[in-house]
């Protein structure tokens, strides 16, 4: 989805898209990362903390999402900016079952801090661990954007029997020279997670160019349509099967509702006819994974 400056308009548009997806047969629907607003992390601005919301049953957003899931009989995965307490904020994904019940949330574990992605200013790293939710339509796990580059995170979902990993994302080109390779690496690493854990994987990204609010008019070589500084979100939401094959993919620059049928029996068949991926794991040899780096 391409986000507008008006947060209410984004929420209303997302609701329409969710309804359309359900009307076209979707049983599990996942939003992009932080779908209610433009990607505000391009700059460090304390005013943006006002966008955060407490995630509980009193929150109108949570009530509406639960009602949507119940009315449409879908599993709904929605990414929000969570206010946990004064000074403690998280990048959080909420999960609702097809009866509207709130199954829980996942807080983003890996927090980037790079040009245009100043997330450490806003988000405290997650403390809920890596969760698999047992829903009406399958065992699903959730990671968020930067988590996708860390195979350990996907593995911990795999060890819990995940059938589909969903990864709401906000990622794109922030420099013109990135346009030929970065999105390819982004897809490849996630396809690898599907293969290594014998599961389906669905990555959900936003589209469109979002201007860096600190942009200076003399900048002329950045990814905006007129050389402006910002992020050109590369879209390409996709679903990969347990063999890592991309079975459905959206475009780079158009808003799309990507609907993909999957047969979860393929997960069982992959594990049944192969010792991969768990039988031959040497868990006794992985101690160094608990270190930041092996010196």
N, C-alpha and C positions, 0 to 999 in steps of 0.2 A: 504494500500500500504506500502511496505517496502521501506524506503528512503535510498538513496545512498549518498555518500559524495559530489558528483557532482550535484549542484543545477539545472543546465541546463538539465542534464540527468533525474532528478526527474520530471521536468516540461514536458519534452518530453514524459516520461513514462505515466504521468497523462493524457496527451492529447490522447495518444493511448487508455488508459483505458476508457476515456470519450467517444471516438468514438465507442469503442467496446460496451459499455453500451447502447449507442443510437442505434447502429445497432441491438441490441437484444431487442429493444422495450422500453427502458427507456425513460420516458418523463421528469422526474426531476432527475438531477444528482448532487450529493454532494460529494465534496472531504473531506478528513480528515483534521484535524487542521494543519495549517502551512505545507502544503503538498510539498512545493518546496524545503525543506531542512530537514536535520536531526533535531531532537528536541534540539535546541541549548541552551535551558534554564537550562540544567543540571549544567552549570557553569556561573559565571558572567564574561563576557569577552566583553570589549567595541568594539572589532573588529566585533562582531556579529551585531552591529547596521548597518553595511554596507549591510546587507541582506535586510533591509527595503526598501520599495518603496512608492513613492507618488501615491495615488490612484486617478487618473483623466484620462480624455479621451486621454491624450498624452502618457500615460504609455503603452509600448508595451505589457505588460502582460494583461492589461485591454482590449486593442484592440483585442488581440488574443482570450481571453475568450468570448468577445462579438461576434466575428466572429464565434467561435465554436457553441455558442448557436444558432445563426442565421442559420448557415449552416445545423446544425443537428436538428433544430427546437425543442430544448429542453430548459427547465428552468435549469439554471446552478448556483450552489452555490459553491463558491470557497473561501478558507481561506488563507489570506495573512498577512504578516508583514507590517503594514502601517507606513510610515513616514509622520506624519502630519505637523511637523515643527521641526527645530533644537531643540533637547532635548525632543520632545513629540512624542511618538510612541504608536501604538495601535495594539492589536491582533484583526484583523478585518476580517469579512466575507462579500464578495460581492455577489450580487444577480442579475442575468440577466434573462430577460424574453425570451420566445421562438422566438421572432423576433430579438433578439440580443440587445435589449434596456437595458440600465443599470438602474435597479430599485432602487438601493441604497445599503447601507451597514449597518452592525451591528457591533458595537465595544464591545468586551468582557467586561462585567461589573464586574465580580468577579475575582480578580487576586490572585492566590496562591503565597505563599512564604514558601516552605518546601524543605527539602533535595531533590535534583534532579529536583525540580520544582521552580527555582528562577525567577519567572515571574515578580515580582514587580520591579526587576532591569531593565527590558526591557519595560514593558507595563504600560501606564497610564490607569486607569479605564475608561471604556466607558462613553460617555456623550450623546448618541443619543437615549437613552431609549430602550424599548422593542418594536420591530416593527413586524407587520404582512404585508407581501407583497402579493398583489392581482395579481397572475400570471395567465397565460393561463390555467394552469392545477390545480389550487387550491389556497387557501389562506394558505401561508406558513409562519412560524416564524422560527427564528434562534437563538439558544443559542450556547455558545462555552464552551466545556469541563467543567471547574470548575463551571460554571453556573448551570450545571446539578444537583448539590447537593442542590440547593436552590429552594424550591417549589414556592416561591413568584414570581420568574422569569417566570416559566411556567404558573402560574396563570394569570399573566399580558398579556401573549399571548392569553390564553384562553378567557379572557374577551374581546378580540378584534375579536373573532370568528375564531381563527386559526383552520385549518383542519389537518395540518401536522406540527409537530415541528421537525426540523432538528438540530442535535447537532454534528458538527465536533469536533473531540476529539483526544488528544494524552495522553493516560493514560496506565499505566502498573505497573508491579511489580518492585520495587526498592530494596526490601529485600526479601530474599528467603522465609521467614516465612509468607509473605503476600499471597502466592500462593493458599491458600485454601478458602479464604473468600472474599477478596476485590472485585474481579470481580463480584461475586454474588451480593454483596450490590450495586455495580454500576448498574447492570441491574435492580435490584428491585426498586431502587429509581426512575429510569426513567419510568419503567412500571407504577409506581404510578402516575407520571405526566400525562400519557396517560389516565388513569382511571379518575383521579380527574378533568380533563379538557375535557373529552369526545372527544379525538382526536387521530390521529395516531402520532407515534413518531419514528423517524429514528436516531439512533446513529451510527456515522461513525468513526471508530478508525483505527490507524495504527497497523502494525505488525512488529515483528522482534526485535532483541536486539540491542540497541545503547549504546556504551561504554561511560562512564563518562570520559571526557578528563582529569580530575584531578585524575584518577584512579592510585592507587599505587599497584605495582605488588604483594605485600605481602598480599593483600586482597583476601581471598579465600572462603568467605561464602555468596557472593552476587549473584544476579540472572543470571549473564552471564554464558555461556556454560562452562567456566573454573573457575567459581567463581568470575568473574570480577565485578567491580562496574559499575552500569549503570541502564538502564530501559529496562526490557523485556516487550514490549508493548503487551497487551493481546488480541488484535484484537476483535473478537466476535461482530463485527458490527451487528446490528439487527434492525428489524422493529416490533413495538408493535401496536396492534389495540386499539380501544377505550375501550375495556374490559381489557386491559393490557396484553393480550396474545401475546407472541412472535410468529409471523407468519412466520418469515424468519430470519435466523441467520448464520453468517459466522463462520469460524473456529478460533481457538486461534492463529495459527501460520502460516497460508498460505495466500498469496495474493489472494484476491477474488473480483470479481465484483458481488456484491449482488443485484439482481434484484427482486423486489417484487411488485406484483399487489395489489392495494388497491381500494376499492370502497368507495368513499367519501360520498356516500349516507348513509353509516353506521354511520357517524358522525351525520347526521341529524336524523336518526332513533333513535340513542341513546338519543338524546336530546328531541325528540318528545314524546317518550313513557315513559319518566321519568322526574321528577322534578329536578333531579340531572343534572348538578352540580351547577346551579345558583339560582334557585328560592328561596331557603331557606337560602341563605347567609345572615348573620347578620352583614352587613357592619358597623353598628353603634357600634359594639362590638370589632372592630379590631384595636383600636387606638394604642395599645401597639406594633403593628407591626412596627410602626414608631420609636420605641426605639431600641437601640442596644441590650438591655437586660432589663427585668423587675426585678428590685431590690426590 
